[in-house]
Amino acid sequence: MSQVVRVNTASPYDVAVGHGVVAGLGEAVGGAAKVAILHPKVLRERAAELAAGLDAEVTLIQLPKGEKAKTTRVLDGCWQVLADEGFTRSDAVVGLGGGATTDLAGFVAGTWLRGVRYVSVPTTLLAMVDAAVGGKTGINLKAGKNLVGAFWEPKAVLADLDFLTSLPVDDLRGGLAEMAKHGFIADERTLELFETAPDALLRAGSDELTEAVVRSMEVKASVVSGDLRERTSVGDAVGRELLNYGHTLAHAIERRERYTMPHGHAVSIGSQFAALLSANLGHADAAFVERHRSVFGGVGLPLTYEAGVWDELRATMNLDKKSRGGSLRFVLLDDVARPFIAEAPDEGVLADTYDQLTR
């Protein structure tokens, strides 16, 4: 049985969640005469199977693995294929793969002829609960992650849980980090699932994982429906910026690791930092910090990072997209679902907080 999560933006769309929902791809591409399916090498056979089931002229575009797909070189190559194949505004692009694939595919769709139909088919847990919903697309530069991009919403998202059965457990953990984050920012029930059934969350096909996936998507859909382009994220307002909880340090760590650390692992570490910082600023209590350690650590996610690199990480944070007027901003929590913005926190407090994180 599948469930549908509605994303109510200016261009509403449905997220179908369940087993076998990828069978709806033909309907989702909307009768396009030509369809490009962008996919990593590991999914080339699955892409070919999907292509065979479409009543369209299908072009398969194989992408490099992971973040290596999100480059100007790969982007230009995709544009060139669409040009060579004569893609028009009535045609469609499908992103089949993890978050890096769907980020790149969405950007290709959003920029080709100023925008063509896009359908997202996320195949990892992280992509399902994070990249597939919300319309953010983009590529990386040497200066940082996702610095070039655009908002381009899909016409549909097909989150087929059957894809998860072939994922290594560590890949499931990557998605669980974002789901735990969604729990802290908005949903107590998700946190209860982490605390009472951590082993079940690490089993693809479990009822607990299915429930947590749907709840996580509902959280993200609710947030982006109210603030698709982060336009309310000014002053003390939070808006869509809420989804960046834990990400300020996480993105700096990812860059330092040359994007070899799984995103979810970095988010787990970044969330520990955010909880500690909130406590050190006099907002959250010690129990809230410990709950972070229990929830993320309970599914085997990392909780600390190496000492002696704060200055390097702090310099990278200056590129953070949440910064305003040169001031660093953190999305923090007083408690579950009680967010606030900390703008330009004391540098000494930041350094001391990082020191705590490394112990």
Buried (B, 14 or more C-beta within 10 A) or exposed (E): EBBEBEBEBEEEBBBBBBBEBBEBBBEBBBEBBBBBBBBBEEBBEBBEEBBEEBEBBBBBBBBBEBBBBBBEEBBEBBBEBBEEBEBEEEBBBBBBBBBBBBBBBBBBBBBBEEEBBBBBBBBBBBBBBBBBBBBBBBBBBEEBBBEBBBBBBBBBBBBBBBBBEEBEEEBBBBBBBBBBBBBBBBBEEBBEBBEEBBEBBBBBEBEBBBBBBBBBBBBBBBBBBEBBBBEBBEEEEBBBBBBBBBBBBBBBBBBBEEBEBBBBBBBBBBBBBBBBBBBBBEBBEEEBBEBBBBBBBBBBBBBBBEEEBBEEBBEBBEBBBBBEEEEBBBBBBBBBBBBBBBBBBEEEEBEBBBEBBEE
